[in-house]
Structure formats: C-alpha cells, structure tokens
C-alpha cells in the first residue's frame, strides 16, 4: 500500500470514530505501528489529525483540504438522500456533467437508472463507478489534482469540457452562505467547474446542511443563477434575502 493510500485509509477509519489508538489502526490496516506513527506525524503536520499519547483524532477542519475518502464518509446518509432527489430531476437521454465532489459521486451510482443518459465527469471515482454499468460515460482526462487526488484538473480537462454542451450539471461545493453565494477551497476544481456551469443548460447544486454558513476560499457563484438547489434541509429560512421559489422546490428530500 502506497503512503497516500495509507493516509487516506487512516482518515477513513478515523471518520467512523472520534479517537483511535495506534494499535487499533495497525491491526485494522495490517501495517506496523511504526509506519502508522510516521503517517500520523505527516497528517498532523498537514493539520488533518491531532495526536495524543498512544492515539489520534481528526481535527475540526473548516474549509481545509480534506481527502475525498474522508469527505465521502462525512454525512454519507444525507448525501445519498440528496443524490436520489437530484437524479429525479434528470430526464431520459440527458447529457450530464458530473463534478469531482463526493456528493456528486453518490449520484453516479444512480444515474444508470435513467434511460439513455450520458455522463461526462472529471471524477476518477465516479468514472470507476460508472464503468460497472451499461451507460455511456466520458472522462475529461487531465492532470490529477495535487490538492484532491480524486479529480482531474488543468488545461486538458478544461479544453475537453469547453467543446461540450450538456443538458445539466450536478455539482457540489464546500460552502454556501446566507446571501446565496457558494465557495470552494480547491482553486483548480473551481476553474473546471466554471466551464461545466457555463456549458450546461440546467444547473443543480447539491449541498448538505453541514456546508451551510461555513467559510471557504474561492467564490464560485450565486444560487440565483441556478435552476435547483438540492439539500437535506429546507433552505427557505436559511437565506437572508428571498430567492426564486423554484430553487427550493427540490430542497426537501427528507
């Protein structure tokens, strides 16, 4: 197992518990305690975990770079619920842009149920998922992101997407604020997602309630320019200013 794979596995295990000992991680991963300690030291230096005598816990991150393997475990029940609601908005034969977010990934498991759908994605994990189904799926290609190894970014991915017009884009971000603005901390992903948003006829934001009102870095857009916002929370009372009613019609997924 490569170092990056070990670190992602450690974070995945820690996402299921508030605290774990070195011995527990060593036993679960079948890796020596000394290797676990080295990986934990590196994760702590990156601000992702906090070590204590004999054990470790995940830090309370806010807008930091969190690995896909950890993000996909966070609020997974809500994300799956959101994915089901989002896929109900997809019509047979639609061409769908799917970004590299963990929430959008959960829609990849459901999109093959829509007849004749075509998926275009820069998500490595979504592409792997779709390869197991009889569905037409295209990968953008590009550079594996140095910030988020689960997605492809850069000029090649942007050039590929700029030549395609889709019926709909399903995407998520790291933060949604009360004025309707949404943000992300991955600059390279923002650039790729901007092209998806520009070239898609319908735009659907997937956002779980843990991302409401939290800080992040790069401005991506405002919900008033979208067609739907799908969330596990009723967003009518979240926004400080009224927004078009159509935006929140699909926000009740519970």
Secondary structure, DSSP 8 states (H G I E B T S, - for coil): --HHHHHHHHHHHHTTSS-EEHHHHHHHHT--HHHHHHHHHHHHHTTSEEEETTEEEE---SSS---HHHHTTTTHHHHHHHHHHHHTT--TT-EEEE-S-HHHHHHHHHHTTSTT-EEEE-BHHHHHHHTTSSSEEEE---EE-SS-TTBEESHHHHHHHHT--EEEEEE--SEE-TTSEEEES-HHHHHHHHHHHHTEEEEEEEE-GGGBT---SEEEEEGGGSSEEEESS-GGGT-SS---GGGGTT----
